[in-house]
């Protein structure tokens, strides 16, 4: 298991907490939901179809968020490999350790989705 001291050399400690991660993830999820709902008008659809579309959008947003988190963990793992000649498996990197990357990757993801 990786020590917190090793993480401190790669990850800014002032941007690495569970509460910051949760806040960033929630903010990103809200932005994704808003952009998805703006893109898809519900006019002329039955209530059942609207509900199905909403569930599918939610699932899609959750998958996108999980991909962003895994991508951020991969970046941290690669950075650890470069700096310490030791790769850290992605599943050993806690979610909150990638808070600063989640913000950057999320912004790029949203910009790509808009175009």
SVG drawing of the C-alpha trace seen along z (x, -y; Angstrom):
<svg xmlns="http://www.w3.org/2000/svg" viewBox="-47 -24 60 26">
<polyline fill="none" stroke="black" stroke-width="0.4" points="0.0,0.0 1.2,-3.5 2.1,-5.8 0.5,-9.3 4.0,-10.8 4.5,-9.5 1.2,-10.9 2.2,-14.3 5.0,-14.5 2.6,-14.0 -0.8,-15.3 -1.3,-18.8 -2.5,-18.1 -4.6,-21.3 -6.6,-19.8 -6.9,-16.3 -9.7,-15.5 -12.8,-13.5 -15.0,-16.5 -13.4,-18.4 -13.6,-15.4 -17.3,-14.9 -18.0,-18.6 -16.1,-18.6 -17.8,-15.4 -21.3,-16.7 -20.6,-20.0 -19.4,-18.2 -22.4,-15.8 -24.8,-18.8 -23.1,-20.5 -23.3,-17.3 -27.0,-16.9 -27.7,-20.5 -25.9,-20.3 -27.7,-17.0 -31.2,-18.3 -30.6,-21.5 -29.6,-19.4 -32.7,-17.1 -36.1,-18.8 -39.0,-16.7 -41.8,-18.1 -44.1,-15.6 -43.0,-12.6 -45.0,-10.4 -44.2,-10.6 -42.9,-7.0 -40.5,-7.9 -39.4,-11.0 -38.6,-8.9 -36.8,-6.3 -34.7,-9.0 -33.9,-10.5 -32.8,-7.2 -30.6,-6.6 -29.1,-10.1 -28.3,-9.5 -26.6,-6.2 -24.6,-7.8 -23.5,-10.7 -22.5,-8.2 -20.4,-6.2 -18.8,-9.4 -17.9,-10.5 -16.4,-7.0 -14.3,-7.1 -13.0,-10.6 -12.1,-9.3 -10.3,-6.2 -8.5,-8.4 -7.4,-10.8 -6.2,-7.8 -4.2,-6.6 -2.5,-10.0 -1.5,-9.8 -0.2,-6.3 1.9,-7.3 3.2,-10.3 4.2,-8.0 6.0,-5.7 7.9,-8.6 8.9,-10.2 9.5,-7.1 10.1,-4.3 7.2,-2.6 3.8,-2.1 0.8,-2.3 -2.2,-0.2 -5.2,-2.4 -7.4,-0.6 -5.0,-1.5 -5.4,-5.2 -8.2,-6.6 -10.8,-8.7 -10.1,-11.8 -6.5,-11.8 -7.5,-12.9 -9.6,-15.9 -7.4,-18.4 -7.4,-16.3 -11.1,-15.7 -11.8,-19.4 -9.4,-19.7 -10.6,-16.6 -14.3,-17.4 -14.0,-20.8 -12.5,-19.3 -15.2,-16.7 -17.9,-19.3 -16.3,-21.4 -16.1,-18.4 -19.8,-17.5 -20.9,-21.0 -19.4,-20.8"/>
</svg>
